[in-house]
Amino acid sequence: MSGTPPAVKPGEIITFYSYKGGAGRSMALANIACLLAAEVSDGGRGVLMVDWDLEAPGLHRYFEGAFEFRGKEKTATEERLLDHHPGLLNMFSDIMVEMPHEGYGTEDEAAESAAYLAKRFSPMRYTLPLKKVPNLYLLKAGRFDDEYSNHVNAFDWEGLHRRSPRLIRALAEHWAEEFEYVLIDSRTGLTDTSGICTMLMPEKLVVVFTPNRQSFTGVENLIRKASRYRKRSDDLRPLIVFPLPSRIEAAREDLRQDWRFGAGKDGVTGYQPLFERLFKDVYGLSDAESDLREYFDEVQIQQTADYAYGEEVAVLIEQQRDRFSLARSYQTFARQLVGVGVPWRRLPEEQGPQSSDDRKRRVLERANAFYSKLPPSMRPTFFSFLSRLVRIASAGEGEQDTAARAKLSDLKQEVFIADIRRAEAAGMVIIRGEGGDGATVEAADEALVCDWLPFRDWMEGRRDFLRWRQKLDDSLDEWEKDGRNAIDLLSGTALTVAKKHLERRPEDLNEAETAYIRKSDLNFRNLRRRLLIRSAVITLALGIGALFSWFLLSSLRDSRMESRGLSVNEWKKTGKVHIFYAIENEATAANELGLRLENDGYQVSQIYLRDNETDSTIIYYFRDDGEQAALDIGKIGKFLPNPPRRLPVAAPGVGYIPKEPAQNDPTNRGRIEIWLPSLQARNNTSKPR
């Protein structure tokens, strides 16, 4: 289906922020970036790390010796090459030089210019690839020369926003097109650059903190401020906050528990109740939905002596990843960050068969609890929604149904977006990439659509229809991918079946499917109309050709008759024309008669010889001596390919030959009289006289 290429799913932009320094923010970003890069397939878009901590850059230190300097001399030291390489600040300086000083006249012009600048100054022009970590790139803070600090202090971020208010949003959109993940290392505290990193750029915000009151207060204020800004802006992307407690000391269990859950006697709030309260306020979650006990059971970054000095990346060093390893802790958080998508939903387990059974049991229990709270009138609607999240196995092949991902825009007809939100909050579904055209939704666990009995029972009586709709969606996808080529529209039996389903079950088809069927029907009717018009034109042309041929032959025949002195008008009025052929030799009479009739343009097969009086098969004529003679039909019949046994009504034939001597006119001796019917005589059943 040679058309426009399919749309690429936008990547995720994730900011790592800490209110205070020393929380392990850059270290966490470096480890998560390596884990995500390992998951990117060969030829994929890769993972970009952005060091936006301009006042204290240092992300590059975690990868010393791992960079690939394209086009640079091998003799130069890596340190000098690394310092000289441009970065984020240089990119913004180049953009400032390019953009006009007076701004733009309209919003559309501003948006168009911002998109142009974002593509023109692509981060790939400034990044460094890591030769030791495939698919991973770094956009360092800038060129570290003698002017770097002056450059940082003098850069006018307010002026940048004033001259191009849409630029940061355009950069976010373009970076999401170029990379599967963009991880931003933000400045600490509350600054212009930290505001850009936490409010404008990301769709996920990782808040790294250590258990102390300064971090708690600063983090809470930042989260509330960023959430308020996002809700009031025209940016439709969600902003999901992921708390990441860091540098947790395992040796003091009592303090670990107090700072997690709170200790009233010491005035310690506890970070778990802090974030539970925040999530209820920011996301409107219930007490049960905002429970973060399971999340913080799994997500904690422990203090490890081996990584207290220098800049090491645990996931690149540690081979053994048991529950006590730092690499395992980062791996667990990465799964929650990109695999689950929100912190208040349980992380899927990855253990053996028994754990898999336990996980499935918990999923089904959660599904039953959610289902029991649904009003009975909403349950069929919810099942219809779920049916979009399953791939129906082919009939008769013994395959199993599997979970599938659907476009969020295609589901608004099945269930209101608020109900999808409720299902997401209950851990039933996962929404990805919300706010863009490629937003999708999927079941949180395959067991929900493949093993949940209430849903499976609902599906059983609808499998044929759902399998047909699945095939329709495949055709629709092909049509879209092929640039909506008319050749990919439905026709024939497929269109007939689709129209019946649309008539009988319109509520089970979404807007895109309905539009596809109607477009196919319109195309088919237009095609049929064009074929009918073409057939009519061809028929008319053939009719005109036949009429012209008849007219031409009639004119030729009339001309021949008139050239022999025969009366055309007489033939047309009476149906009789007397044609006299001289028979020179009795033995060759039949041959002469047949040949002459053919030469004069008459079809011999249409001529039947007869005697009008006796209705016999004998032709009577007069010889030169005046004696009456007879010509046996059998002798002349060989010139008639299929001579009829009976005389057709108003058919051509041989006229009456007089027998009486009184009529023996010498001028008729040796001649045969032939008559031909006219148009007026075709319905005349009487014998010619």
Summary of the structure (lengths in Angstrom):
residues: 689
radius of gyration: 46.8
end to end distance: 75.9
largest distance: 156.5
contacts: 1990
relative contact order: 0.07
helix: 51%
strand: 11%
